[in-house]
Amino acid sequence: MALEATRDAAGTLADVIDRILDKGLVINADIAVSVAGVELLGIKIRAALASFETAAKYGLEFPSGTSAETAAWEEAQVAKENCPQCDKRVSVEELVSTGCPWCGWISAKAKALKPEV
């Protein structure tokens, strides 16, 4: 039984870009121009496209001469998790200790630590 390709009719360009930045995209290409078995030109290309968060997760490095000490890079290195209620990305520390700042969801640990009124 062959698998058939399916297409999500609701997918938009924004969904594709979000997916690429979330998962990352790496392109490796080796191009060689040869005449009579003699290589005249050789080009090696490696390109990576990812969000700061994805790059930090997989340990991708900035090219030499650029600085990785930006606020966005530091923010990307913080471990994040999806909120169970609103599905927004929140740091694990904040989600467990206080709850979600977006929707107000509170974890069981935060409820246990919260003094009763």
Backbone as JSON, one array per atom type, in Angstrom:
{
  "sequence": "MALEATRDAAGTLADVIDRILDKGLVINADIAVSVAGVELLGIKIRAALASFETAAKYGLEFPSGTSAETAAWEEAQVAKENCPQCDKRVSVEELVSTGCPWCGWISAKAKALKPEV",
  "N": [[0.84, -1.16, 0.0], [0.75, 2.09, -0.98], [1.81, 5.23, 0.32], [-0.06, 8.19, 0.34], [0.4, 11.58, -0.56], [-0.58, 14.29, 1.43], [-2.27, 17.43, 1.68], [-2.47, 20.35, 3.52], [-5.07, 22.44, 3.4], [-5.42, 24.84, 4.7], [-2.95, 25.92, 5.14], [-0.59, 28.55, 5.17], [1.73, 31.03, 3.88], [2.9, 32.18, 6.1], [2.65, 30.1, 7.95], [4.43, 28.24, 6.84], [6.89, 29.6, 7.01], [7.03, 29.91, 9.79], [7.24, 27.23, 10.54], [9.69, 26.51, 9.33], [11.47, 28.21, 10.7], [11.05, 27.23, 13.25], [11.86, 24.51, 13.16], [14.2, 24.62, 11.68], [16.48, 24.89, 8.9], [18.83, 23.48, 6.8], [21.17, 23.83, 4.27], [23.32, 22.12, 2.23], [25.74, 22.25, -0.23], [27.75, 21.12, -2.85], [29.57, 22.2, -5.46], [31.08, 21.58, -8.51], [33.12, 22.41, -11.23], [34.26, 20.89, -14.04], [36.6, 20.11, -16.6], [37.41, 17.83, -18.97], [37.99, 15.98, -16.96], [39.47, 17.48, -15.17], [39.32, 19.43, -12.39], [38.17, 22.66, -12.42], [36.91, 24.59, -10.98], [35.7, 24.82, -7.74], [33.11, 24.88, -5.4], [31.88, 25.16, -2.17], [29.05, 25.2, -0.29], [27.35, 26.1, 2.62], [24.48, 26.68, 4.26], [22.42, 27.9, 6.82], [19.23, 28.24, 8.17], [17.39, 29.4, 10.73], [15.53, 30.02, 13.76], [16.67, 32.05, 16.55], [16.23, 30.6, 18.86], [16.02, 27.91, 17.99], [18.57, 27.63, 16.85], [20.18, 27.92, 19.12], [19.34, 25.71, 20.55], [20.3, 23.54, 19.02], [22.97, 24.07, 19.0], [24.16, 25.64, 17.01], [26.61, 27.77, 15.59], [27.57, 31.23, 15.39], [28.86, 32.85, 12.43], [32.42, 33.49, 12.07], [33.63, 36.56, 13.38], [31.23, 37.72, 13.98], [29.02, 38.65, 16.63], [27.8, 36.7, 19.26], [26.71, 37.54, 21.52], [24.17, 38.79, 21.94], [21.03, 40.22, 23.0], [18.84, 38.78, 22.07], [19.99, 36.28, 21.52], [20.81, 35.47, 24.07], [18.29, 35.29, 25.28], [17.23, 33.24, 23.76], [18.61, 31.04, 24.67], [17.45, 30.3, 27.0], [15.63, 27.75, 28.52], [12.56, 26.69, 27.21], [9.02, 26.05, 27.28], [5.84, 24.87, 26.09], [2.83, 26.4, 27.12], [0.3, 24.59, 28.82], [-2.32, 25.44, 28.6], [-2.7, 27.79, 26.88], [-0.82, 27.38, 24.91], [1.39, 29.01, 24.36], [4.88, 29.94, 24.16], [6.87, 29.75, 26.99], [9.3, 30.42, 29.5], [10.68, 27.59, 31.16], [11.29, 27.73, 33.88], [9.76, 29.95, 34.77], [7.18, 29.08, 34.08], [6.81, 26.8, 35.71], [7.32, 27.77, 38.31], [5.76, 30.15, 38.73], [3.69, 30.36, 36.82], [1.78, 30.82, 33.75], [2.35, 33.82, 32.04], [0.77, 34.77, 30.02], [-1.87, 33.64, 29.86], [-2.58, 33.14, 32.47], [-2.57, 30.62, 33.59], [-1.77, 28.34, 36.2], [0.72, 26.36, 37.62], [0.78, 23.15, 39.34], [2.8, 23.06, 41.25], [3.27, 25.8, 41.7], [0.81, 26.49, 42.79], [0.91, 25.05, 45.15], [3.0, 26.34, 46.45], [2.0, 28.85, 46.8], [0.77, 31.08, 49.2], [-2.13, 30.57, 51.22], [-5.07, 32.53, 51.16]],
  "CA": [[0.0, 0.0, 0.0], [1.56, 3.29, -1.09], [1.35, 6.39, 1.07], [-0.42, 9.32, -0.5], [0.73, 12.89, -0.01], [-1.75, 15.1, 1.8], [-1.97, 18.85, 1.72], [-3.32, 21.11, 4.41], [-5.61, 23.56, 2.62], [-5.39, 26.06, 5.48], [-1.57, 26.35, 5.3], [-0.25, 29.82, 4.53], [3.16, 31.32, 3.85], [3.31, 32.41, 7.49], [2.8, 28.77, 8.56], [5.65, 27.63, 6.31], [8.02, 30.32, 7.6], [7.04, 29.55, 11.21], [7.74, 25.85, 10.63], [11.12, 26.51, 8.99], [12.21, 28.82, 11.8], [10.93, 26.36, 14.42], [12.63, 23.28, 12.96], [15.49, 24.93, 11.08], [16.71, 24.42, 7.53], [20.25, 23.5, 6.46], [21.43, 23.51, 2.87], [24.71, 21.82, 1.91], [25.88, 22.07, -1.67], [29.1, 21.07, -3.4], [29.5, 22.43, -6.91], [32.39, 21.44, -9.14], [33.16, 22.57, -12.68], [35.4, 20.12, -14.54], [36.78, 19.96, -18.04], [38.27, 16.68, -19.27], [38.39, 15.35, -15.71], [40.27, 18.39, -14.34], [38.42, 20.35, -11.7], [38.6, 24.04, -12.59], [36.27, 25.44, -9.97], [34.97, 24.08, -6.71], [32.41, 25.74, -4.45], [31.16, 24.45, -1.12], [28.11, 26.12, 0.34], [26.56, 25.61, 3.75], [23.61, 27.75, 4.74], [21.48, 27.47, 7.86], [18.17, 29.2, 8.46], [16.68, 28.97, 11.94], [15.34, 31.07, 14.75], [17.71, 32.03, 17.57], [15.91, 29.53, 19.81], [16.39, 26.64, 17.36], [20.02, 27.62, 16.71], [20.74, 27.67, 20.45], [18.98, 24.34, 20.92], [21.15, 22.59, 18.31], [24.37, 24.46, 19.13], [24.72, 26.28, 15.83], [27.47, 28.89, 15.93], [27.6, 32.36, 14.48], [30.09, 32.9, 11.64], [33.47, 34.25, 12.73], [33.52, 38.0, 13.17], [29.96, 38.22, 14.48], [28.9, 38.5, 18.08], [26.65, 35.91, 19.73], [26.31, 38.08, 22.81], [23.04, 39.7, 21.78], [19.92, 39.95, 23.91], [18.01, 37.72, 21.47], [20.7, 35.0, 21.69], [20.71, 35.12, 25.49], [16.89, 34.9, 25.51], [17.0, 31.96, 23.09], [19.25, 29.95, 25.4], [16.61, 29.95, 28.15], [14.76, 26.6, 28.2], [11.16, 27.09, 27.12], [8.02, 24.99, 27.17], [4.53, 25.38, 25.72], [1.83, 26.42, 28.19], [-0.73, 23.6, 28.54], [-3.62, 26.04, 28.35], [-2.74, 28.68, 25.71], [0.19, 26.89, 23.97], [2.45, 30.0, 24.11], [6.2, 29.55, 24.66], [7.22, 30.42, 28.23], [10.46, 29.75, 30.11], [10.29, 26.49, 32.04], [11.38, 28.21, 35.25], [8.59, 30.79, 35.05], [5.96, 28.27, 33.95], [6.68, 25.92, 36.87], [7.32, 28.47, 39.6], [4.68, 31.14, 38.9], [2.58, 30.12, 35.9], [1.84, 31.45, 32.43], [2.02, 35.24, 32.07], [-0.15, 35.08, 28.94], [-3.27, 33.27, 30.12], [-2.84, 33.03, 33.89], [-2.53, 29.22, 34.05], [-0.85, 28.17, 37.32], [1.13, 24.96, 37.78], [0.47, 22.56, 40.65], [3.86, 23.46, 42.16], [3.04, 27.19, 42.07], [-0.36, 26.5, 43.67], [1.33, 24.53, 46.46], [3.87, 27.33, 47.07], [1.25, 30.09, 47.01], [0.12, 31.09, 50.52], [-3.59, 30.65, 51.16], [-5.61, 33.82, 51.62]],
  "C": [[0.9, 1.24, 0.0], [0.95, 4.42, -0.25], [1.04, 7.53, 0.11], [-0.08, 10.62, 0.2], [-0.56, 13.62, 0.31], [-1.32, 16.55, 1.88], [-2.98, 19.54, 2.62], [-3.8, 22.35, 3.65], [-5.52, 24.88, 3.37], [-3.97, 26.61, 5.66], [-1.3, 27.64, 4.53], [1.27, 29.98, 4.52], [3.69, 31.54, 5.26], [3.5, 31.08, 8.22], [4.09, 28.1, 8.12], [6.88, 28.28, 6.94], [8.15, 29.96, 9.08], [7.62, 28.15, 11.39], [9.24, 25.77, 10.34], [11.94, 27.09, 10.13], [12.17, 27.94, 13.04], [11.83, 25.14, 14.3], [14.03, 23.55, 12.43], [15.61, 24.31, 9.69], [18.2, 24.56, 7.24], [20.4, 23.06, 5.02], [22.92, 23.3, 2.7], [24.79, 21.59, 0.41], [27.37, 22.06, -2.02], [28.97, 21.18, -4.91], [30.91, 22.35, -7.48], [32.25, 21.6, -10.65], [34.43, 21.89, -13.17], [35.41, 20.11, -16.05], [37.8, 18.85, -18.24], [38.82, 16.06, -17.98], [39.24, 16.21, -14.79], [39.32, 19.4, -13.72], [38.97, 21.77, -11.81], [38.08, 24.94, -11.47], [35.51, 24.56, -9.0], [34.38, 25.04, -5.69], [31.69, 24.86, -3.45], [30.31, 25.48, -0.37], [27.41, 25.42, 1.5], [25.78, 26.79, 4.29], [22.64, 27.16, 5.76], [20.49, 28.6, 8.1], [17.38, 28.66, 9.64], [16.47, 30.16, 12.85], [16.49, 30.99, 15.75], [17.49, 30.86, 18.53], [16.33, 28.17, 19.25], [17.91, 26.54, 17.23], [20.68, 27.32, 18.04], [20.51, 26.23, 20.87], [19.93, 23.32, 20.28], [22.62, 22.99, 18.31], [24.97, 25.05, 17.88], [25.51, 27.5, 16.26], [27.32, 30.0, 14.91], [28.87, 32.3, 13.65], [31.14, 33.74, 12.37], [33.32, 35.73, 12.39], [32.19, 38.57, 13.62], [29.87, 37.93, 15.96], [27.65, 37.71, 18.43], [26.13, 36.45, 21.05], [25.2, 39.12, 22.65], [21.94, 39.3, 22.75], [19.05, 38.81, 23.38], [18.67, 36.35, 21.65], [20.62, 34.54, 23.14], [19.3, 34.63, 25.82], [16.62, 33.53, 24.91], [17.6, 30.79, 23.85], [18.49, 29.56, 26.66], [15.68, 28.82, 27.73], [13.31, 27.04, 28.25], [10.27, 25.88, 26.89], [6.71, 25.63, 26.74], [3.59, 25.33, 26.91], [0.73, 25.41, 27.85], [-2.09, 24.2, 28.19], [-3.66, 26.87, 27.06], [-1.72, 28.32, 24.64], [1.23, 27.94, 23.57], [3.75, 29.51, 24.73], [6.56, 30.41, 25.87], [8.43, 29.69, 28.81], [9.97, 28.71, 31.11], [10.27, 26.95, 33.5], [10.14, 29.02, 35.63], [7.3, 29.98, 35.03], [5.74, 27.4, 35.19], [6.53, 26.71, 38.17], [6.16, 29.44, 39.79], [3.48, 30.88, 38.02], [2.78, 30.87, 34.6], [1.47, 32.93, 32.52], [0.98, 35.63, 31.01], [-1.61, 34.82, 29.32], [-3.61, 33.13, 31.6], [-2.86, 31.61, 34.43], [-1.48, 29.1, 35.14], [-0.55, 26.68, 37.49], [0.78, 24.46, 39.18], [1.53, 22.96, 41.67], [3.65, 24.9, 42.63], [1.85, 27.31, 43.01], [0.03, 26.04, 45.08], [2.2, 25.55, 47.2], [3.13, 28.61, 47.44], [0.57, 30.04, 48.38], [-1.38, 31.26, 50.37], [-4.05, 31.96, 51.77], [-6.88, 33.62, 52.4]]
}
